[in-house]
Amino acid sequence: MRDRLHDYVRHETPTGDAAALDGLLAEIGQRYTELGAAVEREAHPGGAHLVARFPGSAGREDERPVLCLGHHDTVWPRGALEWRESDGRVFGPGVYDMKGGLVVFETAVESLRDVPHRPVTMVVVADEEIGSPTARALLEREAADAVAALGFEPPHPDGALKTARRGSTRVRIEVTGRESHAALAPEDGASAIEELVDQVVALRGLVAGYPGVLCNVGTIGGGGRTNVVPGQAWCEVGLRFADAGSERSVLAALSELEPVRAGTIVRSTILTNRPVWTGEDPGLAEVLRAAAAEVGQPAGGRPAAGGADTNLTGSLGVPSLDGLGPVGRGAHAPDEQIVTASLVERARLTAALLARL
């Protein structure tokens, strides 16, 4: 497992780098084929997605499948590769989020060859790190017939699984103003930057009325020269929602932004949206407790603030569970790492889950 993880990490796969992503996906697809899956690819300009269908064991071939969710893109640019091992841990870009989870999944499936189990469908997407915009329809189709969904994202740092997730939405706010000379005719202009600043202040006031909402203005830009009243400005905002009601209200308000000053136009666009996934499914929780007891592991789980593709399955009513990747910490951080031995532990837990579902 350690060697396969090293190989996957060696293939650097930044989101949007189609050549790099498709290169690793070919290797993953070959591995799934060797394990008995029928593999399909769905091409996209930013990188293909993969669907692998593993048949059920004899007598269970016609049962509804378990849907498993993974991604092979990372937040790390090419050239970030640095693999090292120390004190029972592996460090490197993507080891925790989530190439370690891909290795856990394939090892668990391999161990099921002589164990009764229902069909398993694995979907590996290329743009999860930016909200899975091109994969959403595919995920919805595969979720329609699934008996449950298992995500192989990282667990909580203490190893606890993830039983719910905040909603996650990225919004772009764009302002068009009117350019003019900043000294000779400032009254002829309408500053897009000043309008955007006012809109951001208003947004902060809006979300302050919803204690469960997190708001981060992550990128911002506009204008060109200090002697020109700026005609364009924009920002991208990340929002997190603890409940569906707050999500609906805030997004509705953002869709109806009005300019503060004359001569400007304000537009908002939802770039990606992951709906709120609330509530642990009692039936799946019971299966997890039994599977964890079988392999001598804890069965704890709790909600997570971060978003993932299980947001979608959970919001659609599919019993969902996430965080089956290896134990570690540092997602998206320079010290990203996993506990090497937890690769085996998570594979054993996953295999027990799949056998019991």
Secondary structure, 3 states (H helix, E strand, C coil): CHHHHHHHHHCCCECCCHHHHHHHHHHHHHHHHHCCCEEEEECCCCCCEEEEEECCCCCCCCCCCEEEEEECCECCCCCCCCCEEECCEEECCCHHHHHHHHHHHHHHHHHCCCCCCCCEEEEEECCHHHCCCCCHHHHHHHHCCCCEEEECCCCCCCCCEEEEECEEEEEEEEEECECCECCCCHHHCECHHHHHHHHHHHHHHHHHCCCCCEEEEEEEEECCCCCECCCEEEEEEEEEECCHHHHHHHHHHHCCCCCCCCCCEEEEEEEEEECCECCCCHHHHHHHHHHHHHCCCCCCEEEECCCCCHHHHHHCCCCEEECCCCCEECCCCCCCEEECCHHHHHHHHHHHHHHHC
